[in-house]
Amino acid sequence: MDKSMNKITVAVAEDETPIRQLLQSYLETFPQIEITAVVSNGNELIKVIKEHKVTAVFLDIEMPGLDGLSTAARIKRHQPDVFVVFVTAHPHYAVDAFQLKAVDYLIKPITREAIAGTIKTLEKFLQLNIPGYSNEIQKRISIKNNHELYFVNPFEIIFIEKELRKTVLHTTRGKYLSTEPLNALENNLSENFFRCHKGFIINLDRIEKIIPVADRMYEVSFYEYSGKVTMRRKKYEELCKIMISQNNCL
């Protein structure tokens, strides 16, 4: 296969020259990224999108003239398949950003590690052929932890477990703690999630194997994750019926 077919074409819009140059330099270190254009405002970015096929845009929220949120809204109206990644120094824009189905929300100062996480998410969406993050299943969900609020992609959740008085979300980006009960989180998840135990919810797409470990007890393992989950025979049979109906289990 031609390696160019695997390239993620990216356009960048950032009005501050040092940050624009830093973002460009970080993106250039990833061989799967091909930078189409680097501009300083929203209007220039929209022009680029009209003239070139772009997979994703990295754009600042606070820019003179057409701000990042308005720019993203215009892009999404005309080209919904474009992935949007916001870059900002202000986390209070997060709710507005995710209402526009942003793939990620990078907080300044930007690090290469944060960009690496974003690129990994883009690659996963592309592998699953999820255009522009438009699938309803892929909407961000808000996770409360006392007075903190996190925004998590359901796609990235491996499993959720009850741990003492907290709920722990195991994701591809790490663990998130929540003060919300499992039942509340379960109500916000799609049919792709299964309550395999009173203390566990699992993402069906992340299951690698299920093996018996004791009498009427099974252990669930996940792709590229060391954590494991247990379930009893009744739930195992229920899960198999679901997987068979999806043609994922024989």
N, C-alpha and C positions, 0 to 999 in steps of 0.2 A: 504494500500500500504506500502511496505517495505520502511522505511525512507532512507535506503542506496541508493535507486534508485534515490533520489533527490540530491545526493551528487555531487559537482563539484570537480573533481579530478584535482589537481594543482601541477605543478613542478616549482621550483624557481632556477634561475641561477644569481648569483651576486658575484663578486670577492671580494668585501670589506666585511670583516667579521661582523663588527657592523651593517651595513645596511642589510646584509643577515639575521642576527639574528632578527633585528627589523621587517623586512618584514614578516619573519616566525611567529613572535609573534603576529603581527596584524592579519594575515590570520587565525591563530589558534583560534581567538576569534569569528569567524563566524561558526556557527554549520553546515551550508550547505557546508563548504569547507573541503575537505580531501586532505592533503598534501602528495603527493606520494614521492617526493624527493626534497632535497635542496642541490644544488651543486654550485661550484665556477667558472665554465667556460662553454663555449658553447659546447665543445666536450663531456663533461660529460652529459650535458643536452640532446644532440642528442642520446647518449647511453641509457639514461633513457626513452626517447620517443620510442625507438625501442623495449624496453623490457616491457614497461608498457603502458596501455591505459590511456591517459591523456586528460582531457577536455581543459585545458588552461595552458599556460606557462607565468610566470612573469620573464622577463629577462632584465638585464642591457645591455645598448648599448655598452659602452666602457669597454671591458674585454680583458685581454691579450690573445694572440693567436687568436682564432676564435671570432670575435666581435659579438655583439647582432644582428645586421642587417644581417650579413652573416649566423648566426645560424638560424634566423627566416626564411630566404629565403630557406635554406636547409630543414627545417621542413615543410614548406609550399609545397615544391615540392613533397615530399614523403607522407605527411599526411596533406592535405589541410583542414581537418575538425578541426584541433587544433586551438583554439583561442590564439592570441598572444597579450600580454600586455607588453609594453616597460617601463622600469624604467631608468631614466637618470637625470643628472644634467644639461643637455644642450638642451634647447628647439629648437635649430636650426636643430636638426635631425628629426623634426616632419614630414616634407614632405616625406623624405625617409621612415619613419615608416609607414605612411598611404598608401604609394604605395604598401606596403606589406600587406595591409588590416588589420592593427593592430586594435584591439578592443578598446584599450585605450593607453594613453601615460602619464605616471605618472612622475611628476617633483619632484626631490629631493629638500628639505627634504620631505620624504613621511609622510603622515598623515593617520590615520585610516579612517577618513571621506572620503578621496580620494579613498581609497581601497573599502570602502562601495559602492561608486558610481560605481566603476568598476564592482563589484560583481552584483549589480543590473542590469547593462547592460548585463552581461553574462547570468543572469537568464532570461531576456526578450528574448534574442536571442535563448536560449534553449527552451523556451516555444513556440516560433514560429517555432522551428525546422529549424533554419538558421545555417547550418553547417559551422563552421570556418569562418563566416563572408564573405563567398564567393559569396553570392548573389549580382548581379550587383546593385540592388536597394540600398544595404546597404553601398555602398562606401561613404567614407567621402567626404563632400563638403567643400570648403574653403569659409570663410565669411570675407570680408574686412570691417574694421572700421577705416577709415583714414589710418594710417600707421600700424595698428595692423592686424594680420591675425589669424583667429580662424578656427579650423577644427571640424565640427559637423556631427554627424550621422543623416541622414535624418529620420531614424527610431525613433529618440528621439524627433523630432520636432512635437509639438502639433499643433501650427498654427503660421503664420507669419502675421504681421500687419504693415501698414504704420502709423507712428506717427510723425507728423510735418515733419522735414527734415531727419528723421532717419527711418530705418526699424528695427522692433523688432522681434526677433525669440523667441517664447515661447517654451521651451524644458523641458524635464524631469529633466534636470540638472540646470535649471534656465533660465534667459533671456540673450540673446546676442544682442547687438546693432550693426547695420551695416549701412554703408554709401551707400550701393548698393541699387538701386531701386528694387521694387517688381518684375518687368518684368525680370530683370537680374537673380534674384534668382529663379524665376519660370522656367526659361530655363534649370536650373541645376537639377530640381527635376523630379521624376518619375511620371508615370500616377496615382500613389496613392495619389497625391496632387491635390486639386481642388481650382480654383480661384472663390470663392463664392461671391466676392464683389470686387470692384476696390481697396479696402484697405485691403483685407484679402485673405490669402491662407491657406487652412486647410488640415490636414492629415486625410484621410478617415478612417484609422485604429483607430484613437483616438476619433472618434465621439461616444458619449454615447446616446444623444437624440437631437431631433429637435422639437421645439414647436412654435406654432403661438403666437406672442406677440402684433400684431397690424394688421390693414388691409393690407394684402399682404406683411407682414413682419414676418420673422422667426428668432428664436434664437437658436444657436448651442451650446450645452454643451459637455464637454469632460471628459473622465475617469480620475479621481484623479487629476483634475485641476479646479481651481475656475474661470479662465478666460473664457469669452464667446464671441461669434462672431455673427453678424447679417447678414441676407441675404434677398433679396427680392423674391417674388413669382416665377419669371422667373428662377432664379438661383436654387431655391428649386426644381422646376420641373426638371431642367437639372440634378441636383444631384441625384434625385430619379431614373431617367433613368439609370444613371451610377450604382447606388447601385443595381437596379433590374438586370442589366446585369451581376453583380457579385454575384447574388443570396443572396444579403445582405438586400434586402428590398422587402416587399410583397405589 
